Amino acid sequence: VEYGVPSADYIIKGSVTDEADNPIEGIVIAPHEYAEHKFPPFKTDASGYFDSDTLYHINYGLPPIIFSDPDGEANGGSFENDTLSYQQFKVTQLEEGQGWYDGVFELKADIKLKKKE
């Protein structure tokens, strides 16, 4: 009997703006807290851009990804968290896989966060 687990490598990138299209710095991008397979969180830069800049090897598909504002009023105000599923990203396959390994994928999303009221 052959054993294996479907897996792939992911690069995650995009931008975060407020509802007026202003970039938001310091937004944390991380897997959902209950995700079985986690990766280290990373943040948006001064232009609101984020790029994991790292391949994340994940089994069983990518977990939901949370965008959160840990610094409150700094960087343009306090914003509500939002979550994106794998299906909400534009997915581009960069390299083919083989067998249980599906290859390398780039996931891109541009997200707008709402200010907390």
NORSUL-V571390 format. One record per backbone hydrogen bond with DSSP energy under -1.0 kcal/mol. CO is the residue of the C=O (numbers start at 1). NH is the residue of the N-H. If there is no record, write none. Layout:
BEGIN
co & nh
CO & NH
CO & NH
END
This chain:
BEGIN
co & nh
6 & 60
7 & 102
8 & 58
9 & 105
10 & 56
11 & 107
12 & 52
13 & 109
14 & 50
15 & 111
16 & 24
17 & 113
18 & 21
22 & 18
27 & 44
28 & 68
29 & 42
30 & 66
32 & 35
42 & 29
44 & 26
45 & 48
48 & 16
49 & 45
50 & 14
56 & 10
58 & 8
64 & 32
65 & 84
66 & 30
67 & 82
68 & 28
71 & 74
78 & 116
82 & 67
84 & 65
85 & 88
86 & 89
90 & 108
92 & 106
95 & 104
98 & 101
100 & 7
101 & 98
103 & 9
104 & 94
104 & 95
105 & 11
106 & 92
107 & 13
108 & 90
109 & 15
111 & 17
114 & 80
END
